[in-house]
Amino acid sequence: VQAGLVSADVLRREQQELRRHERSNKHLEEESRHSQTVFRDKSGRRRDLAQEQLEQRQKAAAEAEREELYAKWGKGLAQERQQQQNVEDAIKEMQKPLARYIDDQDLDQMLREQEREGDPMADFIRKRKAKENKEKKEKPRYKGPAPPLNRFNIWPGHRWDGVDRSNGFEQQRFARMANRKAVQELAYKWSVEDM
C-alpha cells in the first residue's frame, strides 16, 4: 500500500492483489465457520469439557452423599434406630387384634420388663441381669502363679508366659518404700522412748 499521490495503475494493481488475497482466504473462513471451539487451559493444553462436567457431577454427588451422612449423624444414629424400632413396634401392635387377653405373651413380657418405683425385687433383678451380662462377655484372664507386683497393681494379660522380664526397678522401688517406712517408725519409737 503506497501513500500520497498514486497513479490509477498502481491503485488497480493493489485492489486486484487484495481481492486475490481475500479469495485465497475464503476457504479458510468457510472451514472456521463450521469448526468447533477449542478450549484450552492456562498452559495451552486442550480441555475436555465433557470429561470435566462428568468429574464435577461425580464430585457433587460424593459431596451430597457426605452431607447426607453428616446430616444423619447430626440427628443421632441411636435416636434414629430408636425411632425405627418404635415404628416397627407400632406396626406389630396394629396387626394384633384390639382385645388383648390374659395369655398374651408380648403383653406379659412387656409388663414383666417394666421397672416400677418402690419395687423391692427390682434391685435384685438388675444385679442378676448385670451378672449374667458380665458372665457372657467376660474377657480371658491370666491363670498361673502369682505375678510380681507392680506400681499400679495391674494384672498381667492372659497371654503372659509367667517370665519376669523387668529390669528390677519395681522391686527396688518397693524396697526403698519399705526401708523409708521402717526408718520413720524406728525414729518415732526412739523419740517417744523415755516418755
Secondary structure by P-SEA (a helix, b strand, c coil): cccccccaaaaaaaaaaaaaaaaaaaaaaaaaaaccbbbbcccccccaaaaaaaaaaaaaaaaaaaaaaaaaaaacaaaaaaaaaaaaaaaaaaacccccccccaaaaaaaaacccccccaaaaaaaaaaaaaaaaaccccccccccccccccccccccccccccccaaaaaaaaaaaaaaaaaaaaaaaaaccc
